[in-house]
Amino acid sequence: MKVVDLENIDSTNSYAKSNIDTLEDKTLVFARRQNSGRGRLNRSWVDLGEGNLFLSFVLKPADKYRKILPNLTQYLSVCLCKVLETYGLKTQIKWPNDVLINGKKIAGILSETVMQGSILKGLVLGIGVNLNAQKYDVEQIPDRVVTALNIELNHNVDLDKFFNELTDEFFKGYDSFLENGFAQIKQDYIQRNCFIGKELNVQVFNSVEKGLAKSVNDNGELVLLNKDNKEIVLTIGDIL
Ligand code: BTN
């Protein structure tokens, strides 16, 4: 496992995508500061200062694993929960891959594929975790309620230690996850969910699907029951 250790970059995901040809499978692109971090749905990811985690996993799995790739964000969210729990915290997952502590978002995950025609050159799985932030700064983040690990624990967190814990947890089960897919983590994922049984509005591209969250199926998709009691199966989306 190789690590590209950068002092300051626009975005670790952008760096990994631009250098995909030269970066080996399982390379970690890590930056101490990130000045144009990107999030899902064209949002930005705010750098809350020194001591926060900005990391992209460069993955080049064989083509036969292609159908598993969308589930890697869910796999990473479960890995993150397990690490956070070693700090004595209770974690929750909001479909598909938001990790919450006390109802507040502590991390964001962005998966991007790099294609050449129909050939997959690689997948860049980016994660930002708020580890050391000022309460005032997290409160300024628009649209969502956010926290950081130091705020939850009342003490600063060692970034390098956390980096090792998260990447070790990820690679411990990564090869088998490619073989087993979502089934490998289904129980771990469901037991931490905070949305099943709730009435949800889910943004899917430009429309909003409404319904009662019934379950997460064996592919990691969200199953909603709409007002006519019909099942709607969502592969991607954002719970509003
Ligand atoms: C989200 O919208 O919740 C996803 C945020 C993902 C942020 C991480 S930080 C490291 C990597 N580089 C980026 O530009 N984005 C991801």
Residues whose N, C-alpha, C, O or C-beta is under 5 A from the ligand:
A	BS01	BTN	S11 T12 N13 S36 G37 R38 G39 R40 W45 L53 F54 L55 A107 G108 I109 L110 G126 I127 G128
